């Protein structure tokens, strides 16, 4: 489970505005977040990784899923240290979007655990690091020990979903209400985040194989943003530090096998 701190950063280096502009250009590339990895903190034995993102870019990704990068990470339980009403509203919208999208990817009936596993997997499908530097069991490792925390943050979204597109069955099971061959399909698509709605436009197989189409669209978004963020890391952290970071993740992955 992650802890995220969102901060406005203003860089002043002897009144040299070129440093601020350069940092801003690098940060805005791709998903709009700048990561500093392998940071030592006094009083903590391990290494810390932190990210910096503007409030505007954060809210944009939470609501539109243009990159499904920070929004994907915030679909899992996190400890929010600093927030405001605007971010909280965007977070709830992100939960609702994740719930609906995961439901569309699952069979017509599914369990609560199935739902949370699918939600946690949304931002990993298409990630270029999966299979190389990420543990293939990462999603179950995130979800199963923290089912209670997932339940807590998705309770409001589930309550709303039960009014519209979900039926609750016995034994913590759910059923999707709509038939995809009916006119209800357009109503469902209209509820999806902007990047997903635009991605499925013109897909002729949408009605016949909506799961495959959605997987392709989500994979395309995640693949692009993960490549962009990986490239940004090489530029900002440098080749040596980036290799150290990747090797540490690879070693961690094989220790967990």
C-alpha positions in Angstrom: 0.0 0.0 0.0 1.3 3.4 -0.9 1.4 6.8 0.8 1.1 9.8 -1.6 1.8 13.4 -0.8 0.8 15.9 -3.4 2.7 19.2 -3.2 3.1 22.4 -5.3 6.8 22.9 -5.9 8.3 26.2 -6.7 12.0 26.2 -7.6 14.0 29.3 -7.0 17.7 29.1 -7.7 19.2 32.5 -7.4 16.2 33.9 -9.2 17.1 31.9 -12.3 13.7 31.2 -13.9 15.2 28.9 -16.5 15.5 26.2 -13.8 11.7 26.5 -13.0 10.8 26.4 -16.7 13.0 23.3 -17.4 11.6 21.5 -14.4 8.1 22.3 -15.5 8.6 21.0 -19.0 10.1 17.7 -17.7 7.3 17.3 -15.2 4.5 18.0 -17.6 5.8 15.3 -20.1 3.5 12.3 -20.3 1.5 11.6 -17.1 2.6 14.8 -15.6 4.4 13.4 -12.5 8.0 13.7 -11.6 9.5 10.9 -9.5 12.6 11.0 -7.3 13.7 7.4 -6.5 16.0 5.9 -3.9 15.9 8.8 -1.5 17.4 8.5 1.9 15.4 10.0 4.8 16.7 10.5 8.3 15.3 8.1 10.8 14.2 5.6 8.1 16.3 2.6 7.2 14.9 2.0 3.7 14.8 4.1 0.6 11.9 6.4 -0.3 10.4 7.1 -3.7 8.2 10.2 -4.0 6.3 11.9 -6.9 5.4 15.5 -7.5 2.3 16.4 -9.7 0.3 19.6 -10.0 -3.2 19.6 -8.7 -4.5 20.4 -12.3 -2.8 17.4 -13.8 -3.8 15.2 -10.9 -7.5 16.0 -11.2 -7.4 15.7 -15.0 -6.1 12.1 -14.8 -8.4 11.2 -12.0 -11.5 12.2 -14.0 -10.5 11.7 -17.7 -8.0 8.8 -17.5 -5.9 10.4 -20.2 -2.9 8.5 -18.9 -4.4 6.2 -16.3 -1.1 6.5 -14.4 -1.7 8.4 -11.1 -5.4 7.7 -11.3 -4.5 4.0 -11.6 -2.4 4.1 -8.4 -5.1 6.0 -6.6 -7.7 3.2 -7.4 -5.9 1.2 -4.7 -6.1 2.1 -0.9 -3.6 4.8 -0.1 -3.0 7.0 2.9 -3.8 10.6 2.0 -1.9 13.1 4.1 -3.0 16.3 2.4 -6.1 16.9 0.3 -9.0 19.3 -0.4 -12.6 19.0 -1.6 -11.8 19.3 -5.2 -9.3 16.4 -5.0 -11.7 14.4 -2.9 -14.5 14.7 -5.5 -12.1 13.7 -8.3 -11.0 10.7 -6.2 -14.6 9.5 -5.8 -15.2 9.9 -9.5 -12.1 7.8 -10.1 -13.5 5.1 -7.8 -16.8 5.1 -9.7 -15.1 5.0 -13.1 -12.9 2.1 -11.9 -15.9 0.2 -10.6 -17.9 0.5 -13.8 -14.9 -0.4 -16.0 -13.9 -3.4 -14.0 -17.6 -4.6 -14.0 -17.6 -4.4 -17.8 -14.4 -6.6 -18.0 -15.8 -9.2 -15.6 -18.3 -12.0 -16.3 -22.0 -11.1 -15.7 -21.8 -12.4 -12.2 -18.7 -12.0 -9.9 -17.6 -11.8 -6.3 -16.4 -8.8 -4.4 -12.8 -10.2 -4.5 -13.1 -10.6 -8.3 -14.2 -7.0 -8.6 -11.3 -5.6 -6.5 -8.7 -7.8 -8.3 -10.0 -6.4 -11.7 -9.9 -2.8 -10.4 -6.3 -3.2 -9.2 -5.3 -4.7 -12.6 -6.7 -1.8 -14.7 -3.5 0.2 -14.5 -1.1 -2.7 -15.1 -2.6 -4.1 -18.3 -0.2 -2.9 -21.0 2.4 -1.6 -18.5 5.8 -2.2 -20.2 7.4 -3.1 -16.8 5.0 -6.0 -16.1 6.8 -9.3 -16.7 10.3 -7.6 -16.4 10.6 -5.6 -13.2 7.2 -6.2 -11.6 6.2 -9.3 -9.6 3.5 -11.2 -11.7 1.6 -11.7 -8.4 1.6 -8.0 -7.6 -2.2 -7.5 -8.0 -3.2 -10.4 -5.7 -0.6 -9.2 -3.2 -2.1 -5.7 -3.2 -5.7 -6.8 -3.0 -6.1 -10.0 -0.9 -4.4 -8.7 2.3 -6.3 -5.4 2.0 -9.8 -6.5 1.1 -11.2 -4.5 4.1 -9.5 -1.3 2.9 -10.8 -1.8 -0.7 -14.3 -2.4 0.7 -14.1 0.8 2.8 -13.1 3.1 -0.1 -15.5 1.6 -2.6 -18.5 1.4 -0.4 -20.0 4.8 -1.6 -19.3 3.9 -5.3 -20.9 0.4 -4.8 -24.0 2.0 -3.2 -24.5 4.2 -6.3 -23.8 1.4 -8.7 -26.5 -0.7 -7.0 -29.0 2.0 -8.0 -28.1 1.8 -11.7 -26.1 -1.1 -13.1 -25.4 -3.7 -10.4 -27.6 -6.2 -8.6 -26.4 -7.6 -5.3 -26.7 -11.3 -4.9 -26.2 -13.6 -1.9 -22.7 -14.5 -0.8 -21.0 -11.2 -1.7 -21.8 -11.6 -5.3 -23.0 -9.1 -7.9 -24.6 -9.2 -11.3 -24.5 -6.7 -14.1 -28.0 -5.4 -14.9 -27.7 -4.4 -18.6 -27.9 -6.6 -21.7 -25.3 -5.4 -24.2 -27.4 -6.2 -27.2 -30.0 -3.6 -26.0 -30.1 0.1 -26.3 -28.7 0.3 -22.8 -25.2 0.0 -24.2 -25.0 3.7 -25.2 -25.9 4.7 -21.6 -23.1 2.5 -20.3 -20.5 4.0 -22.6 -21.6 7.5 -21.7 -20.6 6.8 -18.1 -17.0 5.9 -18.9 -14.0 8.3 -18.6 -13.3 10.5 -21.6 -10.2 8.7 -22.7 -12.0 5.4 -22.7 -15.1 6.8 -24.5 -12.9 8.2 -27.2 -10.9 5.0 -27.5 -13.9 2.8 -28.2 -15.4 5.2 -30.9 -15.6 3.4 -34.2 -14.9 0.0 -32.8 -17.2 -2.3 -34.9 -16.8 -5.2 -32.5 -17.8 -3.3 -29.4 -21.2 -4.9 -29.0 -20.0 -8.4 -29.9 -16.8 -8.4 -27.8 -16.8 -5.4 -25.5 -14.3 -6.9 -23.1 -11.7 -7.4 -25.7 -12.2 -3.9 -27.1 -12.0 -2.3 -23.6 -8.8 -4.3 -22.8 -7.3 -3.1 -26.0 -8.2 0.6 -25.3 -7.0 0.5 -21.7 -3.8 -1.4 -22.7 -3.0 1.3 -25.3 -3.4 4.1 -22.7 -1.3 2.4 -20.0 1.4 1.3 -22.5 1.8 4.8 -23.8 2.0 6.4 -20.3 4.4 3.7 -18.9 6.8 4.2 -21.8 6.6 8.0 -21.4 7.3 7.7 -17.6 10.1 5.2 -18.1 11.7 7.5 -20.7 11.3 10.5 -18.3 13.0 8.5 -15.5 16.0 7.8 -17.7 16.4 11.5 -18.5 15.8 12.9 -15.0 17.5 10.3 -12.8 20.3 9.4 -15.2 21.2 6.0 -16.6 23.2 4.7 -13.5 20.5 5.6 -11.0 17.8 4.2 -13.3 19.6 0.9 -13.7 20.1 0.6 -9.9 16.4 1.2 -9.4 15.3 -1.3 -12.0 17.8 -3.9 -10.8 16.5 -3.5 -7.3 12.9 -4.1 -8.5 14.0 -7.2 -10.5 15.8 -8.6 -7.5 12.8 -8.0 -5.3 10.6 -9.7 -7.9 12.7 -12.9 -8.0 12.9 -13.0 -4.2 9.1 -13.2 -4.1 8.8 -16.0 -6.6 
